[in-house]
Amino acid sequence: MANVEHGGPGNAFGSPPNARIGAVRAALWLIAAVLALRQLIVVLRTPEGDRLTDLETWIGPDGVLHVNGSFYDTDKFTGTPFAGLVLKPFSRAAEQALGWGWTFGTLTLVVVLGLVAARALPQPVSRRTSLLAAPVAICLLMLSLPVRNTLYLGQTSIIPVLLVLLGCFAVRGERAGGILIGIGAALQPTVLLFAALFWFTGRRRASLSTGATFLACTALAWAAMPHDSWTYWIHHLAGAGLGANPGGLANQSLHGALLGLGLEGPLEIGLFVALGVAVVGLGLRRAVRYAKDGQLLLAVAITGCVAVAVSPTTWQHQLLWVLLAVVGRVGKKQSDRYMWPVAVVLVSTLPAKMMLPNMPVVEPIRDNIVLIAALAAATVVPFLSRSAPTYQTPVPTDYARPAPARWSWVPLLPFWRRVTTRPNLLLELLLIRVGYSAYQQARLAATGGTNSGGRATAERHGEQIHSIEQFLHIDIEHWINHAVVKVGWLEEFFNFYYTSFHFVVPLTVLGVLYARRPADYRWARSALGFATILALVGFWLYPLAPPRLMPDLGFIDTVHGVQDFTKPEYGTLTALTNQYAAMPSLHFGWSLWCGVVIVALAPKWWMKALGLLHPLFTVSAIVATGNHWILDAVGGAAVVGAGFGLGYLLAGPRVGRTLKVASGAEPATGAEPATGAEPATGAAPATGAKPVIDMSKDPARDRTPS
């Protein structure tokens, strides 16, 4: 959805540009349809008692449809009285349809929301962006946690967001738009902030219409249900005290965060009011500025993020505003341009535990990560103005000359030629964290979610590997394991090496490359990523018990201690992680990757020697501690070799020599942009941009396949 203007006639596949765009567009629409179908199947295959649980607050035996007293006699209903008045008939239809109509209706609203958001992108946009924006928007919405939770729980949180977008971008006339947004405010009171946005941007009629509609709807609900209205607006201060646990993790608002930190009473209320006023003032000021700049969708997203933060209760299914903030452009450099969109997509689509480690020190950040993203979008993220020189043409930051490929068909993906820029650090950290979380989840899922589920298969595979090694006369694990146990200091050394260097050395190598060799960093990081993905496939297809978990072979577990094989789970360790992910060995694979990278790039011989020692010590450690078979190390070497090979085939060879530049300068070359997009033709150089080095006469560049 980042509407960067692309130009240039280049076409990597040799087909007409329009045909390629049409094919990509068709593929994206197909993906959107598959995602929608998947969501529908997930909801409808869930047992009736577990799906649409929030809808049960309406249609269940004790739900709104059947209650004779106040909506708020229980802690299940937290909406406004107007929401109860209007949505009750729809809930009756949902009860009769057993959720089918509700689910199909929600999916329809998501599609309409994506279409409206795509049409509202800030101008100018390229034809490619205008054609691809709608399916991309719908795909992102289908993947987002708010939409998934809405479909699963049976919530109505999409309706206020859609009413706002329709009022701002779809209907004609300020008065009609204000009426739609006023109805949305009656359903979710903080939507009333859009009246202020309209007022300060000169749309006074829309602002007055929004306020009048909100008051009329609220008065109607008050007349029909005076007791409920008094309970909601007066007794509970506009719903601030409603809900079973307003201080729970699900409440992603400032009020919920303060309660979660242990603040209560007048102190918490005063701090919430003070912070809320500051966020409203700063956020609306920024929204007005971007609206006047012609970025109305971004202004709407910022205002929505303000509403998320200052609402007394903001449940996770109400956080679509954060995803809409993806349209803002951040960063003057090409390598920085995609940091914000990717961060927003990750926050909106992945559980918080996949974003940050499960450590007490980061729990306050992890548990409120969506709120932090909303606050950042509303108050601090430096979105570019359309008048900024780098809004359309970010500054390229290449660090090396592309190397020529030996064969004309390399790279197989010409639009992904070897990139020579330094990637954004925050984006890299996010991707590394998410990638490792996916790695952990895939390891566990390979045995059906439990270690005991794959125990028999893993032990049978262990017997196969042991038999093969005996046939090859390389079954030396038992001898090495027992020999090391007899030498105390050697056992301690290998235990320490096994548990400590597996993560420290690869992260150190990546850090040094990022700081000193940015062009080579991408080459090395891509190879490591490919190797890890291939290893996950191996874990999935061939669960394998390591020697220490083979009950009858007599290995000594020097690191973890004696395991009780009579239990389905061998203690705490095997209950937490998949201990049957032995083939291939990533302990050895990652160490071999470190050795290859160090030998290839280190300037001095002793550095190269240390690089070779690391995989040697690692293979000795994994065998001595009983954690891997010799063939596991062979498998680790195979996936690393395949990782480097895939990187070469898909993106081309490693870059050539580093460009000589002045200290502190970031050179810009005529190489391909970091994102693979063609640079805009005829664009004037950005003010303050680094001088472009003309590489058009470079023979090596001429030989690079196009």
Rosetta blueprint (number, residue, H / E / L):
1 M L
2 A L
3 N L
4 V L
5 E L
6 H L
7 G L
8 G L
9 P L
10 G L
11 N L
12 A L
13 F L
14 G L
15 S L
16 P L
17 P H
18 N H
19 A H
20 R H
21 I H
22 G H
23 A H
24 V H
25 R H
26 A H
27 A H
28 L H
29 W H
30 L H
31 I H
32 A H
33 A H
34 V H
35 L H
36 A H
37 L H
38 R H
39 Q H
40 L H
41 I H
42 V H
43 V H
44 L H
45 R H
46 T L
47 P L
48 E L
49 G L
50 D L
51 R L
52 L L
53 T L
54 D L
55 L L
56 E H
57 T H
58 W H
59 I H
60 G L
61 P L
62 D L
63 G L
64 V L
65 L L
66 H L
67 V L
68 N L
69 G L
70 S L
71 F H
72 Y H
73 D H
74 T L
75 D L
76 K L
77 F L
78 T L
79 G L
80 T L
81 P H
82 F H
83 A H
84 G H
85 L H
86 V H
87 L H
88 K H
89 P H
90 F H
91 S H
92 R H
93 A H
94 A H
95 E H
96 Q H
97 A H
98 L L
99 G L
100 W H
101 G H
102 W H
103 T H
104 F H
105 G H
106 T H
107 L H
108 T H
109 L H
110 V H
111 V H
112 V H
113 L H
114 G H
115 L H
116 V H
117 A H
118 A H
119 R H
120 A L
121 L L
122 P L
123 Q L
124 P L
125 V L
126 S L
127 R H
128 R H
129 T H
130 S H
131 L H
132 L H
133 A H
134 A H
135 P H
136 V H
137 A H
138 I H
139 C H
140 L H
141 L H
142 M H
143 L H
144 S L
145 L H
146 P H
147 V H
148 R H
149 N H
150 T H
151 L H
152 Y H
153 L H
154 G L
155 Q L
156 T L
157 S L
158 I H
159 I H
160 P H
161 V H
162 L H
163 L H
164 V H
165 L H
166 L H
167 G H
168 C H
169 F H
170 A H
171 V L
172 R L
173 G L
174 E H
175 R H
176 A H
177 G H
178 G H
179 I H
180 L H
181 I H
182 G H
183 I H
184 G H
185 A H
186 A H
187 L H
188 Q L
189 P H
190 T H
191 V H
192 L H
193 L H
194 F H
195 A H
196 A H
197 L H
198 F H
199 W H
200 F H
201 T L
202 G L
203 R L
204 R H
205 R H
206 A H
207 S H
208 L H
209 S H
210 T H
211 G H
212 A H
213 T H
214 F H
215 L H
216 A H
217 C H
218 T H
219 A H
220 L H
221 A H
222 W H
223 A H
224 A H
225 M L
226 P H
227 H H
228 D H
229 S H
230 W H
231 T H
232 Y H
233 W H
234 I H
235 H H
236 H L
237 L L
238 A L
239 G L
240 A L
241 G L
242 L L
243 G L
244 A L
245 N L
246 P L
247 G L
248 G L
249 L L
250 A L
251 N L
252 Q L
253 S L
254 L H
255 H H
256 G H
257 A H
258 L H
259 L H
260 G H
261 L L
262 G L
263 L L
264 E L
265 G H
266 P H
267 L H
268 E H
269 I H
270 G H
271 L H
272 F H
273 V H
274 A H
275 L H
276 G H
277 V H
278 A H
279 V H
280 V H
281 G H
282 L H
283 G H
284 L H
285 R H
286 R H
287 A H
288 V H
289 R H
290 Y H
291 A H
292 K H
293 D L
294 G L
295 Q L
296 L H
297 L H
298 L H
299 A H
300 V H
301 A H
302 I H
303 T H
304 G H
305 C H
306 V H
307 A H
308 V H
309 A H
310 V H
311 S L
312 P L
313 T L
314 T L
315 W L
316 Q H
317 H H
318 Q H
319 L L
320 L H
321 W H
322 V H
323 L H
324 L H
325 A H
326 V H
327 V H
328 G L
329 R L
330 V L
331 G L
332 K L
333 K E
334 Q H
335 S H
336 D H
337 R L
338 Y L
339 M H
340 W H
341 P H
342 V H
343 A H
344 V H
345 V H
346 L H
347 V H
348 S H
349 T H
350 L L
351 P L
352 A H
353 K H
354 M H
355 M H
356 L L
357 P L
358 N L
359 M L
360 P H
361 V H
362 V H
363 E H
364 P H
365 I H
366 R H
367 D H
368 N L
369 I H
370 V H
371 L H
372 I H
373 A H
374 A H
375 L H
376 A H
377 A H
378 A H
379 T H
380 V L
381 V L
382 P L
383 F L
384 L L
385 S L
386 R L
387 S L
388 A L
389 P L
390 T L
391 Y L
392 Q L
393 T L
394 P L
395 V E
396 P L
397 T L
398 D E
399 Y L
400 A E
401 R L
402 P L
403 A L
404 P L
405 A L
406 R L
407 W L
408 S L
409 W L
410 V L
411 P L
412 L L
413 L L
414 P H
415 F H
416 W H
417 R L
418 R L
419 V L
420 T L
421 T E
422 R L
423 P L
424 N L
425 L H
426 L H
427 L H
428 E H
429 L H
430 L H
431 L H
432 I H
433 R H
434 V H
435 G H
436 Y H
437 S H
438 A H
439 Y H
440 Q H
441 Q H
442 A H
443 R H
444 L H
445 A H
446 A L
447 T L
448 G L
449 G L
450 T L
451 N L
452 S H
453 G H
454 G H
455 R H
456 A H
457 T H
458 A H
459 E H
460 R H
461 H H
462 G H
463 E H
464 Q H
465 I H
466 H H
467 S H
468 I H
469 E H
470 Q H
471 F H
472 L H
473 H L
474 I L
475 D L
476 I L
477 E H
478 H H
479 W H
480 I H
481 N H
482 H H
483 A H
484 V H
485 V H
486 K L
487 V L
488 G H
489 W H
490 L H
491 E H
492 E H
493 F H
494 F H
495 N H
496 F H
497 Y H
498 Y H
499 T H
500 S H
501 F H
502 H H
503 F H
504 V H
505 V H
506 P H
507 L H
508 T H
509 V H
510 L H
511 G H
512 V H
513 L H
514 Y H
515 A H
516 R H
517 R L
518 P H
519 A H
520 D H
521 Y H
522 R H
523 W H
524 A H
525 R H
526 S H
527 A H
528 L H
529 G H
530 F H
531 A H
532 T H
533 I H
534 L H
535 A H
536 L H
537 V H
538 G H
539 F H
540 W H
541 L H
542 Y L
543 P L
544 L E
545 A L
546 P L
547 P H
548 R H
549 L H
550 M L
551 P L
552 D L
553 L L
554 G L
555 F L
556 I L
557 D L
558 T L
559 V L
560 H L
561 G L
562 V L
563 Q L
564 D L
565 F L
566 T L
567 K L
568 P L
569 E L
570 Y L
571 G H
572 T H
573 L H
574 T H
575 A H
576 L H
577 T L
578 N L
579 Q L
580 Y L
581 A E
582 A L
583 M L
584 P L
585 S L
586 L H
587 H H
588 F H
589 G H
590 W H
591 S H
592 L H
593 W H
594 C H
595 G H
596 V H
597 V H
598 I H
599 V H
600 A H
601 L H
602 A L
603 P L
604 K L
605 W H
606 W H
607 M H
608 K H
609 A H
610 L H
611 G H
612 L H
613 L H
614 H H
615 P H
616 L H
617 F H
618 T H
619 V H
620 S H
621 A H
622 I H
623 V H
624 A H
625 T L
626 G L
627 N L
628 H L
629 W L
630 I H
631 L H
632 D H
633 A H
634 V H
635 G H
636 G H
637 A H
638 A H
639 V H
640 V H
641 G H
642 A H
643 G H
644 F H
645 G H
646 L H
647 G H
648 Y H
649 L H
650 L H
651 A H
652 G L
653 P L
654 R L
655 V L
656 G L
657 R L
658 T E
659 L L
660 K L
661 V L
662 A L
663 S L
664 G L
665 A L
666 E L
667 P L
668 A E
669 T E
670 G L
671 A L
672 E L
673 P L
674 A L
675 T L
676 G L
677 A L
678 E L
679 P L
680 A L
681 T L
682 G L
683 A L
684 A L
685 P L
686 A L
687 T L
688 G L
689 A L
690 K L
691 P L
692 V E
693 I E
694 D L
695 M L
696 S L
697 K L
698 D L
699 P H
700 A H
701 R H
702 D H
703 R L
704 T L
705 P L
706 S L
